[in-house]
Amino acid sequence: MRRFVPALLLSFAALASTANAAGTPPDAVTAAATNIGPLGAQLNGTANANGHATNVRFQYGTTTKYGKSTPAQAIGQGTTPVPIAAAIGKLKSSTRYHFRLVGTSSAGTTRGPDKSFVTAKPTTTLAFTPNPPTFSRPFTISGQLVGTGAGGATVTLLGRPFPFTAAFARVTNPVISNADGTYSFAFTAAQGTMQFQVKATTDPAFTSPITTANVASLISLHVHTRVHKGHLLRFSGSVLPAQDGLIVKIQKRDRAGVFRTVAHTTLSHDSAAKSSYSRRLRLKRTGTYQTVVVSNGGAVSPGVSNAVSIRVSG
């Protein structure tokens, strides 16, 4: 029996040597997904190569069978955990996805624990051109649908006027979004501050958050562009809609490019549709001026006139 003991010890030593040569497989830890949107997300995790050249990738799909994976990332052969991240796209909105981190080296393959996330529902952000719209002037509402079914969706614009106590109602005919999800609605004249939403037949359908279009008062400025030093110069104009009694500021641009108030006056009654103002100033230096109506919010917001350069001579 003693003759077999050295042979057995030799066999165990060989197995131990082989195990040491193989080393430890990489560690792979799956972390929570971030930057989750209607069509994509960022997958995260940490991996430790444990001394062997290691590649890592994420497997993902709508079940724990996964079915898709991100491109392999080489993380070297270190012995400390390193962060891993990969962005994925072309996902379906409002859908649960499973994923895990997988690390592979000559020592073996390790599959991290399963994690999951739910993609966001389709969405859009409304934009106004110009912003803010100006009372009685044309403006456009536009946006881009982001989510499954964004291209070729029916987009309906809903709105309600200030003070926003009425229910939302359709304000114009629906449009069909372009292939990239973009859409727009054109209006001939802004009539006052309104809140808007859009409904879209994406997959799934959705109604956007409320966006407020604060319509600016329309104010004009009439003034001569030349005056002798020390002479009085008349600043006048009108404001739409009528806002009798409100303050109009006359402002001059300083060297830093900031308009500073140098005088003010009050809006007087002109008609049911508009108010007017007039104020004479004695000018000493050339400068650029504008007027601002200090609306108190509500149906219309403050408005700014065109800027006019006035040359003072003599």
C-alpha positions as a printed Julia matrix, in Angstrom:
314×3 Matrix{Float64}:
   0.0     0.0     0.0
   2.85    2.34    0.73
   3.97    2.13   -2.91
   0.79    4.04   -4.07
   1.03    6.98   -1.62
   3.65    8.99   -3.55
   1.67    8.47   -6.77
  -1.51    9.8    -5.15
   0.33   12.8    -3.73
   1.78   13.48   -7.17
  -1.7    13.38   -8.75
  -3.12   15.84   -6.22
  -0.14   18.16   -6.74
  -0.7    18.08  -10.51
  -4.37   18.95  -10.11
  -3.49   21.83   -7.8
  -0.9    23.09  -10.25
  -3.46   22.94  -13.09
  -6.02   24.83  -11.01
  -3.51   27.53  -10.15
  -2.59   27.88  -13.8
  -6.23   28.29  -14.78
  -6.72   30.99  -12.15
  -9.95   32.68  -11.1
 -12.66   33.59  -13.62
 -13.57   37.3   -13.85
 -16.08   38.85  -11.48
 -19.16   40.4   -13.16
 -21.67   42.47  -11.22
 -24.75   43.91  -12.95
 -25.86   47.38  -11.76
 -29.02   49.41  -12.34
 -29.69   50.88  -15.78
 -29.6    54.68  -16.21
 -30.58   57.27  -18.83
 -33.73   55.3   -19.55
 -35.76   56.82  -22.4
 -38.52   55.73  -24.76
 -36.08   54.03  -27.15
 -32.88   53.38  -25.23
 -30.98   53.15  -21.97
 -27.48   52.86  -20.52
 -26.53   49.49  -19.01
 -24.08   49.51  -16.11
 -21.99   47.13  -14.04
 -18.52   46.43  -12.63
 -16.03   43.72  -13.57
 -12.75   42.41  -12.15
 -10.43   40.6   -14.56
  -8.71   38.77  -11.67
  -5.36   38.81  -13.46
  -6.42   37.49  -16.88
  -7.14   39.4   -20.1
 -10.89   39.78  -20.01
 -13.67   40.86  -22.34
 -17.07   41.94  -21.03
 -20.43   42.5   -22.68
 -24.05   42.97  -21.7
 -26.74   40.54  -22.73
 -30.23   42.02  -22.97
 -33.74   41.31  -24.22
 -37.39   41.27  -23.22
 -36.97   37.95  -21.34
 -34.22   36.27  -19.31
 -33.25   34.44  -22.49
 -31.89   37.85  -23.59
 -31.11   37.3   -27.28
 -29.01   40.41  -27.9
 -25.66   41.61  -26.63
 -23.54   44.73  -26.73
 -20.1    44.75  -28.43
 -17.33   43.19  -26.34
 -15.18   45.55  -24.27
 -11.61   44.63  -23.29
 -10.83   45.55  -19.67
  -7.24   44.26  -19.48
  -5.97   41.89  -16.83
  -6.09   43.91  -13.64
  -7.11   42.75  -10.21
  -9.48   45.54   -9.15
 -13.11   46.21  -10.16
 -13.66   48.62  -13.06
 -16.94   50.3   -14.09
 -18.59   49.06  -17.28
 -21.25   50.92  -19.29
 -22.9    50.46  -22.68
 -25.67   52.41  -24.39
 -28.37   50.46  -26.18
 -31.06   51.74  -28.55
 -33.85   50.72  -30.9
 -35.9    49.51  -27.95
 -39.68   49.45  -27.75
 -41.35   52.09  -25.58
 -43.11   51.15  -22.31
 -41.51   47.7   -22.33
 -39.59   45.74  -19.67
 -36.07   44.66  -20.62
 -33.79   42.22  -18.79
 -29.99   42.45  -18.88
 -26.84   41.11  -17.25
 -23.08   41.66  -17.45
 -20.95   38.77  -18.73
 -17.17   38.54  -18.27
 -14.98   36.06  -20.2
 -11.29   35.19  -19.89
  -9.05   32.12  -20.26
 -10.03   31.26  -16.68
 -13.7    31.0   -17.5
 -16.95   32.94  -17.96
 -18.99   34.65  -15.27
 -22.57   35.82  -15.75
 -23.73   38.61  -13.47
 -27.16   38.68  -11.84
 -30.2    39.64  -13.89
 -31.51   43.2   -13.71
 -34.44   44.81  -15.51
 -35.88   48.21  -16.39
 -38.93   49.57  -18.2
 -38.46   51.97  -21.1
 -40.29   55.28  -20.89
 -43.5    55.94  -22.76
 -43.3    58.04  -25.95
 -42.91   61.76  -25.39
 -42.41   65.14  -27.05
 -41.44   68.69  -26.16
 -43.31   71.65  -27.67
 -41.35   74.59  -29.07
 -42.68   78.03  -30.05
 -41.28   80.15  -32.89
 -40.78   82.94  -32.07
 -40.51   82.39  -28.35
 -42.38   84.06  -26.85
 -45.06   84.55  -29.51
 -46.1    88.18  -29.98
 -49.72   89.27  -29.77
 -51.45   89.43  -33.19
 -48.34   88.09  -34.96
 -47.87   84.65  -36.65
 -46.21   81.85  -34.71
 -45.52   78.13  -35.02
 -45.74   75.26  -32.57
 -43.43   72.36  -33.42
 -41.88   69.3   -31.88
 -40.62   65.77  -32.42
 -42.21   62.57  -31.2
 -39.73   60.22  -29.52
 -40.82   56.61  -29.09
 -42.13   53.57  -30.89
 -44.41   54.55  -33.76
 -43.19   58.18  -33.85
 -43.14   58.29  -37.65
 -46.54   58.58  -39.33
 -48.45   59.14  -36.07
 -51.54   61.34  -35.88
 -50.74   64.4   -33.75
 -53.59   66.43  -32.28
 -52.98   69.82  -30.65
 -55.09   70.71  -27.61
 -55.22   74.1   -25.91
 -56.94   76.31  -23.37
 -56.63   80.09  -22.85
 -55.65   81.99  -19.73
 -56.76   81.71  -16.87
 -56.65   77.99  -17.71
 -59.96   77.1   -16.08
 -61.55   75.57  -19.19
 -61.01   72.02  -20.34
 -58.46   71.36  -23.08
 -60.0    71.36  -26.55
 -58.68   70.79  -30.06
 -57.44   74.07  -31.52
 -56.65   73.09  -35.12
 -56.77   70.12  -37.46
 -54.53   67.12  -36.6
 -51.35   66.53  -38.59
 -49.35   63.41  -39.47
 -45.79   63.31  -38.14
 -42.88   62.95  -40.52
 -40.77   59.78  -40.69
 -38.44   61.17  -38.01
 -41.36   62.08  -35.74
 -41.28   65.84  -36.4
 -44.49   67.86  -36.74
 -45.64   71.5   -36.7
 -48.73   73.68  -36.43
 -48.81   77.19  -37.94
 -51.0    80.06  -36.65
 -51.68   83.41  -38.28
 -51.95   85.39  -35.03
 -51.3    84.86  -31.32
 -54.37   85.94  -29.35
 -53.11   85.55  -25.79
 -51.31   83.3   -23.37
 -52.4    79.66  -23.71
 -51.54   76.21  -22.43
 -51.01   73.42  -24.96
 -50.77   69.63  -25.07
 -50.45   67.15  -27.92
 -51.98   63.71  -28.24
 -50.21   61.24  -30.53
 -51.11   57.77  -31.8
 -47.69   56.27  -31.04
 -47.23   52.78  -29.54
 -48.54   53.26  -26.93
 -50.49   56.48  -27.52
 -49.79   59.34  -25.13
 -50.71   62.89  -24.14
 -47.79   65.26  -23.58
 -47.18   67.37  -20.46
 -48.7    70.88  -20.43
 -46.6    73.64  -22.0
 -47.48   77.33  -21.61
 -47.02   79.86  -24.42
 -46.65   83.25  -22.72
 -47.7    85.7   -25.44
 -45.85   89.02  -25.33
 -47.57   92.38  -25.77
 -46.95   94.05  -29.12
 -45.35   97.46  -28.56
 -44.16   99.87  -31.19
 -41.68  102.75  -30.88
 -41.76  105.88  -33.03
 -38.93  108.38  -32.59
 -36.67  110.54  -34.76
 -33.19  109.11  -35.18
 -31.41  112.51  -35.11
 -31.65  115.32  -32.58
 -29.56  118.3   -31.51
 -27.9   118.02  -28.13
 -30.16  119.27  -25.35
 -33.32  119.31  -27.47
 -36.48  117.46  -26.52
 -37.28  114.29  -28.46
 -40.68  112.62  -28.47
 -40.91  108.85  -27.83
 -44.32  107.43  -28.73
 -46.03  104.25  -29.8
 -48.93  101.88  -29.29
 -49.51   98.64  -27.43
 -51.67   95.66  -28.39
 -53.88   94.49  -26.8
 -55.21   97.53  -24.94
 -53.72   97.8   -21.44
 -54.64  101.29  -20.26
 -52.85  102.49  -17.14
 -49.84  100.2   -17.32
 -46.27  101.53  -17.15
 -44.06  101.87  -20.22
 -40.32  102.07  -19.57
 -37.97  103.95  -21.9
 -34.58  102.26  -21.8
 -31.08  103.09  -23.09
 -28.35  100.54  -23.77
 -25.21  101.05  -21.7
 -21.61  100.27  -22.66
 -21.99   96.7   -21.43
 -24.9    96.17  -23.8
 -27.53   96.16  -21.05
 -30.68   98.25  -21.45
 -31.25  100.52  -18.45
 -34.46  102.44  -17.7
 -34.02  106.21  -18.11
 -37.67  107.3   -17.98
 -41.19  105.94  -17.88
 -44.73  106.91  -18.8
 -48.25  105.46  -18.59
 -50.41  103.85  -21.26
 -53.49  105.87  -22.17
 -56.69  104.83  -23.95
 -56.53  104.78  -27.73
 -59.3   102.35  -28.73
 -60.88   99.14  -27.57
 -58.07   97.28  -29.29
 -54.98   99.25  -28.26
 -53.39  101.7   -25.85
 -50.82  104.4   -26.63
 -47.99  106.26  -24.91
 -45.94  109.42  -25.41
 -43.02  110.96  -23.52
 -40.5   113.7   -24.36
 -36.88  113.36  -23.29
 -33.97  115.79  -23.45
 -31.03  113.85  -24.9
 -27.35  114.69  -24.41
 -25.59  111.69  -25.96
 -25.98  109.34  -28.89
 -27.44  105.99  -27.9
 -29.74  103.07  -28.63
 -33.21  103.03  -27.07
 -36.16  100.68  -26.66
 -39.46  100.74  -24.82
 -40.93   98.02  -22.6
 -44.54   97.62  -21.54
 -44.68   96.23  -18.0
 -47.66   93.92  -18.39
 -48.86   92.35  -15.18
 -48.98   88.85  -16.69
 -52.18   87.0   -17.35
 -53.53   87.09  -20.88
 -50.35   88.77  -22.15
 -46.81   89.16  -20.84
 -44.39   92.1   -20.99
 -43.37   93.22  -24.48
 -40.3    94.93  -25.9
 -40.23   97.29  -28.88
 -37.69   97.35  -31.65
 -34.4    99.04  -30.69
 -33.67  102.42  -32.33
 -30.28  104.14  -32.57
 -30.51  107.91  -32.02
 -27.68  110.23  -33.0
 -27.2   113.37  -30.91
 -25.24  116.15  -32.63
 -24.16  119.71  -31.87
